[in-house]
Amino acid sequence: MNKTKMVILAHDAIIKHIGEQYFLVRASFDYSKKRLLQLTELGVAIVRFIKEARAVQKVAETFSSYANEETIEAYLSYLDENNYVIRWGGDSDSYVNLSSLQKEIWMEEHVPYGATIELTSRCNFRCVHCYLDHFHQTEDLTFDQIKFILDALAKAGMMTIFLSGGEPLLRKDFREIYLYAKKLGFLLMIFTNGYLLDDDLLDLFLQYPPLEIDISLYGSDDAAYERVTGVKGAFTRIRNNIIKYKKHGVFVSAKTPVLTIMKDDLGRMRDVAAELDIPWRITFDITPTIDNVSKEEYRLPAKQAMELYREFGDTYYADKEILSERLGKGGQIGRRRYACGMGKSSCFIDYRGYVSPCIETRHRGVSIFENDFDTVWKKIRDISYEQLSEEENYKCLSCDIACICKSCPAVRERYYGSPAIIKKQDCAFAEALKEIILREEKR
């Protein structure tokens, strides 16, 4: 495949809308000594387009009706020279997350790259499917304990931190935690329900931009939201918050865990995301609470879920291409452990300070306060599921649809006591997806 130049907006570059004018700024620039870059309408469109990594050729093609290829290339070069964007040579002309340039290498070498920190178990919502359902009143770690964790992660070379909960914005010291992490040089993402995004936080994020604010979207109107969260007027408030933050150039995305009580609302939710101009994705990961109370009544049947995935899922066509390629090779997929990067280059730290490979393995966590991080990281590797590839009867190794299967060994361990045990229901989603893909290919 030909080498392709790629480009992505620098993580702390934002569009400022002042009066009728648009400017591109970075938090680290001293604008008392540097001129502001004013954007035309075309400039605004290009900058918004490259918030996701794009092939330079794709940028030129997309805006060819406004400017020729040489003009677009020159503009991107100017942005690069002034540190507003990052450019590199890639091997793909498709969308690529910047982190994925090294991800496979880091996973193979078990280099710690990213961590999710559960800042609190408390939440202002009472979502019907919540995995922390019975733990919302648990005491938080102190600010000094959070600083200790962040210092340890910085020393280990972590690049990206995901601030999560519960609802992380409930912490009165969230601003201090965020600033401390930012000044350690972390790229920060915030997982939030969006209800508490106010003007004070907006000022903070404009001065020290997050990589992304990822909001859980639970409906297309207030009534739908209340059915899931138990909070009146939540949709209107969150929608207004997103509009305000987007207007000021903060990058916002949304995700939706698809529940039985919201399945008929997905089309309208997609319209809401399009209206707000934010990326939107869906998941079907409805699991028991951390004390194993079932939430199965909110989980869609496999066939119904995969039909919705075909219509609304942002990775459906990628799965389709992968499966078609595998089946074309006779289903030979080679030795397979598990699909995600848990314990390989990332980890999860719960509200008590226990580190585990991922949120589903929290019951096997190791205290970061009782071990140095090098010891913690080694223990995480030891309790991950790489050994599954050596299990003689681990059926995923010979399955022709393992490449599109989302069955999680950590969840199976919680259900059955062993990650190597696989039952019919664990294969149902992948079987249903295979059926849909093959049906489409026959048309």
C-alpha positions as CSV (number, residue, x, y, z in Angstrom):
1,M,0.0,0.0,0.0
2,N,1.3,3.4,-0.9
3,K,2.6,5.7,1.8
4,T,0.0,8.3,2.7
5,K,0.5,11.5,4.5
6,M,-1.9,11.9,7.5
7,V,-2.9,15.0,9.5
8,I,-4.8,15.6,12.7
9,L,-5.5,18.8,14.7
10,A,-3.2,19.2,17.7
11,H,-5.0,18.0,20.9
12,D,-5.1,21.5,22.5
13,A,-6.0,23.5,19.4
14,I,-9.5,24.9,19.5
15,I,-11.6,27.2,17.4
16,K,-12.7,30.4,19.3
17,H,-15.8,32.2,18.0
18,I,-15.6,35.8,19.0
19,G,-18.4,38.0,17.7
20,E,-18.6,37.2,13.9
21,Q,-15.0,36.1,13.7
22,Y,-13.3,32.7,14.2
23,F,-9.8,32.2,15.5
24,L,-7.6,29.1,15.9
25,V,-5.7,29.1,19.2
26,R,-3.7,26.8,21.4
27,A,-3.6,27.0,25.2
28,S,0.2,26.8,25.2
29,F,0.8,29.8,23.0
30,D,1.6,33.3,24.4
31,Y,-0.7,35.5,22.3
32,S,0.8,38.7,23.7
33,K,3.7,37.9,21.5
34,K,2.1,35.8,18.8
35,R,-0.6,36.8,16.3
36,L,-3.9,35.1,16.4
37,L,-4.8,33.0,13.4
38,Q,-8.1,34.2,12.0
39,L,-10.1,31.5,10.1
40,T,-12.3,31.9,7.0
41,E,-15.4,29.7,6.6
42,L,-13.3,27.3,4.6
43,G,-10.6,27.3,7.3
44,V,-13.2,26.6,10.0
45,A,-14.5,23.7,7.9
46,I,-11.1,22.2,7.4
47,V,-10.1,22.5,11.0
48,R,-13.3,20.8,12.2
49,F,-12.7,18.1,9.6
50,I,-9.2,17.2,10.8
51,K,-10.3,16.9,14.5
52,E,-10.2,13.2,13.5
53,A,-7.1,12.0,11.7
54,R,-7.4,12.2,7.9
55,A,-5.3,11.4,4.9
56,V,-4.1,14.7,3.4
57,Q,-5.4,13.6,0.0
58,K,-8.8,13.0,1.7
59,V,-8.8,16.6,3.0
60,A,-8.0,17.9,-0.5
61,E,-10.7,15.8,-2.1
62,T,-13.3,16.8,0.4
63,F,-12.7,20.5,-0.1
64,S,-11.8,20.4,-3.8
65,S,-14.9,22.5,-4.8
66,Y,-13.5,25.4,-2.6
67,A,-9.7,25.2,-3.3
68,N,-7.3,23.2,-5.4
69,E,-5.0,20.5,-4.0
70,E,-1.9,22.7,-3.9
71,T,-3.8,25.4,-1.9
72,I,-5.1,22.8,0.7
73,E,-1.6,21.3,1.0
74,A,0.0,24.7,1.5
75,Y,-2.6,25.5,4.2
76,L,-2.0,22.3,6.1
77,S,1.7,22.9,5.8
78,Y,1.3,26.3,7.3
79,L,-0.8,24.9,10.2
80,D,1.9,22.2,10.7
81,E,4.7,24.8,10.8
82,N,2.9,26.8,13.5
83,N,2.1,23.7,15.6
84,Y,-1.7,23.7,15.1
85,V,-1.7,20.2,13.5
86,I,0.4,17.1,13.6
87,R,1.4,15.4,10.3
88,W,3.0,12.1,9.7
89,G,3.5,9.4,7.0
90,G,1.0,6.6,7.3
91,D,0.2,3.3,5.6
92,S,-3.5,3.9,5.3
93,D,-5.8,6.4,3.6
94,S,-8.6,5.6,6.1
95,Y,-9.4,7.3,9.4
96,V,-6.8,6.5,12.0
97,N,-6.6,7.5,15.7
98,L,-3.3,9.1,16.4
99,S,-2.8,6.7,19.4
100,S,-3.1,3.7,17.1
101,L,0.2,4.5,15.4
102,Q,2.1,2.9,18.2
103,K,-0.7,0.9,19.9
104,E,0.1,-2.5,18.5
105,I,3.8,-2.1,19.4
106,W,2.9,-1.0,22.9
107,M,0.5,-3.8,23.4
108,E,3.0,-6.4,22.3
109,E,5.7,-5.0,24.5
110,H,3.3,-4.3,27.4
111,V,4.2,-0.6,27.6
112,P,1.8,1.3,29.8
113,Y,0.1,3.9,27.6
114,G,-3.3,4.8,29.1
115,A,-5.3,4.5,32.3
116,T,-8.9,5.1,33.3
117,I,-9.3,6.5,36.8
118,E,-12.7,6.1,38.6
119,L,-12.6,9.4,40.5
120,T,-15.8,8.6,42.4
121,S,-18.5,6.0,42.6
122,R,-21.1,8.7,43.3
123,C,-23.5,9.9,40.7
124,N,-26.3,12.4,40.3
125,F,-28.2,10.0,38.0
126,R,-29.8,6.7,38.9
127,C,-29.6,4.8,35.6
128,V,-31.4,1.6,35.5
129,H,-28.5,-0.3,34.0
130,C,-25.7,1.1,36.2
131,Y,-22.9,-1.3,37.1
132,L,-22.2,0.7,40.3
133,D,-25.9,0.5,41.3
134,H,-25.4,-0.3,45.0
135,F,-22.1,1.6,45.5
136,H,-23.0,5.3,44.9
137,Q,-22.4,6.4,48.5
138,T,-18.9,5.0,48.8
139,E,-16.3,7.5,50.2
140,D,-14.0,9.1,47.6
141,L,-10.2,9.0,47.7
142,T,-8.6,12.2,48.9
143,F,-7.0,14.8,46.7
144,D,-3.6,13.8,48.0
145,Q,-4.3,10.1,47.1
146,I,-5.4,11.1,43.6
147,K,-2.2,13.1,43.3
148,F,-0.2,10.1,44.4
149,I,-1.8,8.0,41.7
150,L,-1.2,10.6,39.0
151,D,2.4,11.0,40.0
152,A,2.9,7.2,39.8
153,L,1.3,7.1,36.3
154,A,3.4,10.0,35.1
155,K,6.6,8.4,36.3
156,A,5.6,5.2,34.5
157,G,5.3,7.2,31.2
158,M,1.5,7.1,30.8
159,M,0.3,9.3,28.0
160,T,-3.5,9.4,28.2
161,I,-5.8,9.5,31.3
162,F,-9.5,8.9,31.2
163,L,-11.3,10.6,34.1
164,S,-14.4,8.6,34.9
165,G,-16.9,7.7,37.7
166,G,-19.7,7.5,38.8
167,E,-19.9,11.1,37.7
168,P,-16.4,12.6,38.0
169,L,-17.7,16.2,37.9
170,L,-19.4,15.6,41.3
171,R,-16.1,15.9,43.0
172,K,-15.7,19.4,44.5
173,D,-11.9,19.2,43.8
174,F,-12.4,18.1,40.2
175,R,-10.9,21.3,38.9
176,E,-7.8,20.8,41.1
177,I,-7.4,17.2,40.0
178,Y,-7.8,18.2,36.3
179,L,-5.2,20.9,36.5
180,Y,-2.8,18.7,38.4
181,A,-3.1,16.0,35.7
182,K,-2.9,18.5,32.9
183,K,0.3,20.1,34.3
184,L,1.9,16.6,34.5
185,G,1.5,16.5,30.7
186,F,-1.3,13.9,30.4
187,L,-3.7,13.9,27.5
188,L,-7.1,14.0,29.3
189,M,-10.5,12.6,28.3
190,I,-13.5,13.0,30.5
191,F,-16.4,10.4,30.7
192,T,-19.4,12.3,32.0
193,N,-23.2,12.4,31.8
194,G,-22.9,16.1,30.8
195,Y,-25.4,17.4,33.4
196,L,-22.8,19.3,35.4
197,L,-20.9,21.0,32.6
198,D,-21.1,24.6,33.6
199,D,-19.5,28.0,32.7
200,D,-16.7,27.6,35.3
201,L,-15.7,24.3,33.8
202,L,-15.9,25.7,30.3
203,D,-13.5,28.5,31.2
204,L,-11.1,25.8,32.6
205,F,-11.4,23.7,29.5
206,L,-10.8,26.7,27.2
207,Q,-7.6,27.5,29.0
208,Y,-6.5,23.9,29.3
209,P,-8.4,21.9,26.7
210,P,-9.2,18.2,27.2
211,L,-8.6,15.8,24.4
212,E,-12.3,14.9,24.4
213,I,-15.4,15.1,26.6
214,D,-17.4,11.9,26.1
215,I,-21.0,12.1,27.1
216,S,-23.4,9.2,27.7
217,L,-26.6,9.9,25.7
218,Y,-29.7,8.2,27.0
219,G,-32.5,9.5,24.9
220,S,-33.8,12.1,22.4
221,D,-36.0,14.0,24.8
222,D,-36.6,14.6,28.5
223,A,-39.2,11.8,28.9
224,A,-36.9,9.2,27.3
225,Y,-34.0,10.4,29.5
226,E,-36.1,10.3,32.7
227,R,-37.0,6.6,32.0
228,V,-33.3,5.7,32.0
229,T,-31.8,8.2,34.5
230,G,-34.6,9.0,36.8
231,V,-33.9,12.8,36.4
232,K,-36.4,15.2,35.0
233,G,-35.3,17.8,32.4
234,A,-31.9,16.1,32.0
235,F,-31.9,15.9,28.2
236,T,-32.7,19.6,27.7
237,R,-30.0,20.7,30.1
238,I,-27.3,18.3,28.6
239,R,-28.2,19.3,25.0
240,N,-27.8,23.0,25.9
241,N,-24.5,22.2,27.6
242,I,-23.2,20.5,24.4
243,I,-24.3,23.4,22.2
244,K,-22.5,25.8,24.5
245,Y,-19.3,23.8,24.7
246,K,-19.3,23.1,20.9
247,K,-19.8,26.8,20.2
248,H,-16.6,27.5,22.1
249,G,-14.6,24.8,20.3
250,V,-14.5,22.1,22.9
251,F,-14.5,18.6,21.3
252,V,-17.5,16.6,22.5
253,S,-18.6,13.1,21.6
254,A,-21.4,10.8,22.7
255,K,-22.0,7.2,23.3
256,T,-25.2,5.2,24.0
257,P,-25.5,1.8,25.7
258,V,-28.5,0.4,23.9
259,L,-31.2,-0.7,26.4
260,T,-34.5,-2.5,25.8
261,I,-36.4,0.6,26.9
262,M,-34.6,2.9,24.3
263,K,-34.3,0.7,21.2
264,D,-37.1,2.6,19.4
265,D,-35.4,5.9,20.1
266,L,-32.1,5.3,18.3
267,G,-33.1,7.0,15.0
268,R,-34.1,10.2,16.8
269,M,-30.9,10.0,18.9
270,R,-28.8,9.8,15.8
271,D,-30.7,12.9,14.5
272,V,-29.9,14.7,17.8
273,A,-26.2,13.8,17.4
274,A,-26.2,15.0,13.8
275,E,-27.9,18.3,14.8
276,L,-25.3,18.8,17.5
277,D,-22.5,17.9,15.1
278,I,-20.9,15.4,17.5
279,P,-19.6,11.8,16.9
280,W,-22.0,9.2,18.2
281,R,-21.5,5.5,18.8
282,I,-23.6,2.7,20.3
283,T,-22.7,-0.3,22.5
284,F,-24.6,-3.3,23.8
285,D,-22.4,-3.9,26.9
286,I,-25.1,-4.3,29.5
287,T,-23.4,-6.3,32.3
288,P,-24.2,-7.2,35.9
289,T,-23.3,-4.8,38.7
290,I,-20.0,-5.2,40.4
291,D,-21.7,-7.3,43.1
292,N,-23.2,-9.5,40.3
293,V,-26.8,-8.3,40.3
294,S,-28.2,-9.0,36.9
295,K,-29.3,-6.3,34.5
296,E,-30.3,-8.8,31.9
297,E,-33.8,-7.3,31.5
298,Y,-32.2,-4.3,29.8
299,R,-30.1,-6.3,27.4
300,L,-31.5,-6.8,23.9
301,P,-31.8,-10.2,22.2
302,A,-28.9,-10.9,20.0
303,K,-30.7,-10.8,16.6
304,Q,-32.5,-7.5,17.5
305,A,-29.3,-6.0,18.8
306,M,-27.3,-6.8,15.7
307,E,-30.0,-5.5,13.3
308,L,-29.7,-2.2,15.2
309,Y,-25.9,-2.4,15.0
310,R,-26.1,-2.9,11.2
311,E,-28.2,0.3,11.0
312,F,-26.6,2.5,13.6
313,G,-23.2,1.0,14.5
314,D,-20.2,3.0,13.4
315,T,-18.0,-0.1,13.0
316,Y,-20.4,-2.4,11.3
317,Y,-18.8,-2.1,7.9
318,A,-15.3,-2.7,9.4
319,D,-16.6,-5.9,11.0
320,K,-18.2,-6.9,7.7
321,E,-14.9,-6.5,5.8
322,I,-13.0,-8.4,8.5
323,L,-15.4,-11.3,8.4
324,S,-15.5,-11.5,4.6
325,E,-11.7,-11.6,4.5
326,R,-11.5,-14.3,7.1
327,L,-14.2,-16.5,5.5
328,G,-12.5,-16.0,2.2
329,K,-9.4,-17.6,3.7
330,G,-11.4,-20.6,5.0
331,G,-11.8,-19.2,8.4
332,Q,-8.2,-19.6,9.4
333,I,-7.7,-16.9,12.0
334,G,-4.6,-18.2,13.7
335,R,-4.0,-18.3,17.5
336,R,-6.2,-15.8,19.3
337,R,-6.1,-14.7,22.9
338,Y,-8.6,-11.8,23.2
339,A,-9.4,-8.8,21.1
340,C,-9.0,-5.8,23.5
341,G,-5.9,-4.3,25.0
342,M,-6.7,-5.0,28.6
343,G,-3.6,-5.4,30.7
344,K,-1.4,-4.9,27.6
345,S,-1.0,-1.2,27.3
346,S,-3.8,0.2,29.6
347,C,-5.3,-0.3,33.0
348,F,-8.3,0.7,35.2
349,I,-8.0,2.2,38.7
350,D,-11.2,2.1,40.8
351,Y,-12.5,4.5,43.4
352,R,-10.5,2.7,46.1
353,G,-7.1,2.9,44.3
354,Y,-7.1,-0.7,43.1
355,V,-5.5,-1.3,39.7
356,S,-6.8,-4.0,37.3
357,P,-6.5,-4.7,33.6
358,C,-10.0,-3.3,32.9
359,I,-13.3,-2.4,34.6
360,E,-14.6,-6.0,34.3
361,T,-11.6,-7.4,36.2
362,R,-11.8,-5.0,39.1
363,H,-12.3,-7.9,41.5
364,R,-8.7,-8.9,40.8
365,G,-7.3,-5.4,41.5
366,V,-4.0,-4.6,43.1
367,S,-3.6,-1.6,45.5
368,I,-1.5,1.2,44.1
369,F,-0.9,2.4,47.6
370,E,0.7,-0.9,48.7
371,N,2.9,-1.5,45.7
372,D,5.1,0.5,43.4
373,F,3.7,0.9,39.9
374,D,6.3,-1.4,38.3
375,T,5.1,-4.2,40.6
376,V,1.5,-3.3,39.9
377,W,2.0,-3.4,36.2
378,K,3.7,-6.9,36.4
379,K,0.8,-8.2,38.5
380,I,-1.7,-6.8,36.0
381,R,0.1,-8.7,33.2
382,D,0.0,-11.9,35.3
383,I,-3.8,-11.7,35.9
384,S,-4.7,-10.8,32.3
385,Y,-6.0,-13.5,30.0
386,E,-3.1,-14.2,27.7
387,Q,-2.9,-17.7,29.1
388,L,-6.2,-18.5,27.4
389,S,-4.3,-19.2,24.2
390,E,-2.7,-22.2,25.9
391,E,-6.0,-23.8,27.0
392,E,-6.6,-26.9,24.8
393,N,-10.3,-26.5,24.8
394,Y,-10.5,-22.8,24.4
395,K,-12.9,-22.9,21.5
396,C,-12.4,-19.2,20.3
397,L,-9.0,-20.3,18.8
398,S,-10.8,-22.4,16.1
399,C,-13.9,-20.3,15.6
400,D,-14.4,-18.7,12.2
401,I,-16.3,-15.7,13.7
402,A,-14.0,-14.9,16.6
403,C,-12.7,-11.9,14.6
404,I,-16.1,-10.2,15.0
405,C,-17.0,-11.5,18.4
406,K,-17.3,-9.2,21.4
407,S,-17.6,-11.9,24.0
408,C,-15.4,-10.9,27.0
409,P,-13.4,-13.4,29.0
410,A,-13.6,-11.1,32.1
411,V,-17.4,-11.1,31.9
412,R,-17.4,-14.9,31.4
413,E,-15.2,-15.3,34.5
414,R,-17.7,-13.3,36.6
415,Y,-20.6,-15.3,35.2
416,Y,-19.2,-18.9,35.2
417,G,-16.1,-18.7,37.4
418,S,-13.7,-19.3,34.5
419,P,-12.9,-17.1,31.4
420,A,-12.3,-20.3,29.3
421,I,-16.0,-21.4,29.7
422,I,-18.0,-20.4,26.7
423,K,-21.8,-21.0,26.5
424,K,-24.2,-20.6,23.6
425,Q,-25.4,-17.2,24.7
426,D,-21.8,-15.8,24.6
427,C,-21.7,-16.6,20.9
428,A,-25.2,-15.3,20.1
429,F,-24.2,-11.7,19.1
430,A,-21.4,-12.9,16.7
431,E,-23.6,-15.6,15.2
432,A,-26.4,-13.0,14.6
433,L,-23.9,-10.6,13.1
434,K,-22.5,-13.3,10.8
435,E,-26.0,-14.1,9.6
436,I,-26.7,-10.5,8.7
437,I,-23.4,-10.0,6.9
438,L,-23.8,-13.1,4.8
439,R,-27.4,-12.2,4.0
440,E,-26.3,-8.8,2.7
441,E,-23.5,-10.4,0.6
442,K,-26.0,-12.6,-1.2
443,R,-28.1,-9.6,-2.3
